[in-house]
Amino acid sequence: MYYEVKLKVMKPNKDGLEKEVKEHFITDCSLFAEAEAKGLEQYASDNMESDVFSISRSNIIEIINEKTEDKPFFKATIVDENGNEKELKYYNLVCAKDLKEANTLMEQHLSQGLSDMRLDAIVKTKIIDLI
């Protein structure tokens, strides 16, 4: 199960002054306590002051590609068109440089045996990393 962890972090800005910044992460854990521990570990090695202020279960069921560069995450909505009266929606996370690349990566993913599903929407998220 994926959890979205939100942290408040004191980071220096361009003027060298400390400023509180909110950062969003996603983590694969089985318990809230594990997600909180991973969030607190994120900045512990840098001796930066941080605080976990929110943990929530994510509706993401799969992360398509790991973050390898400084690229944003996009949340893709996939609809199952198996003939049911009610559409079933699934959510995936994909790391891409822009919306066009995210769309291409999701289309490639769907072509690998998920032919009864279609891509419904893609939106940019505030998630900066997988921890």
Secondary structure, 3 states (H helix, E strand, C coil): CEEEEEEEEEEECCCCCEEEEEEEEEEECCCHHHHHHHHHHHHHCCCCCEEEEEEEECCEEEECCCCCCCCCEEEEEEEECCCCCCCEEEEEEEECCCHHHHHHHHHHHHCCCCCCEEEEEEEECCEEEEC
